Amino acid sequence: VATEHAGSLFVRIRSPIEIIYEERNKLSNWDTGLVETEIPLPSQMRYYICMKRTTLCFCLKEDQVLLAMKKRGFGADKWNGYGGKVEDGETESIAVIRELEEESGLIALDKDLDRVALIRFYFDNNLIFECTVYLIKHWKNEPIETAEMRPHWYKIDNLPFNEMWVADAIWIPLILDGKKIE
């Protein structure tokens, strides 16, 4: 499926994964958000292929970006944008709007989201998850601290990369500079 958004072309292949092994032939659908396919190996080891769809959103105002300190769970003690897993039946935009409200109290509309990146994460050459990244400049309410996140506005030219995921220092400046990446 190819879509054009704000002059950039995004290509996403959405086809079933077919894993064939002599005794088993299972078909799993990537669109469910999580795919687990068990493959028996000669050493009786079990191997799992999982793919999760996630979202991330950065709120912008003037020369600042809203980051949040993750207080618990995966990514705890790191600054990041708001987002999370895409639930069954959700699109990425619906998921990021839901996550933004749950984690910050901000209410956003789909029309205000600017899709700027699709980042894929691999482990042992297997796609583990992909993250659709959005920027947004319009929303309702002021950010609040929740049980999961503590918000803070940072100047775009002074982000706390030493307290973020290592790769963030590479790709976040690109999207904040107006680039679209995949």
Sequence and secondary structure as in RCSB ss.txt:
>XXXX:A:sequence
VATEHAGSLFVRIRSPIEIIYEERNKLSNWDTGLVETEIPLPSQMRYYICMKRTTLCFCLKEDQVLLAMKKRGFG
ADKWNGYGGKVEDGETESIAVIRELEEESGLIALDKDLDRVALIRFYFDNNLIFECTVYLIKHWKNEPIETAEMR
PHWYKIDNLPFNEMWVADAIWIPLILDGKKIE
>XXXX:A:secstr
 EEEETTEEEE     EEEEETTEEEEE GGGS   EEEE TTS EEEE  EEEEEEEEEETTEEEEEEE SSTT
TT EE B  B  TT  HHHHHHHHHHHHH  B  GGGEEEEEEEEEEETTEEEEEEEEEEES  BS     SSEE
EEEEEGGG  GGGS TTHHHHHHHHHTT  B 
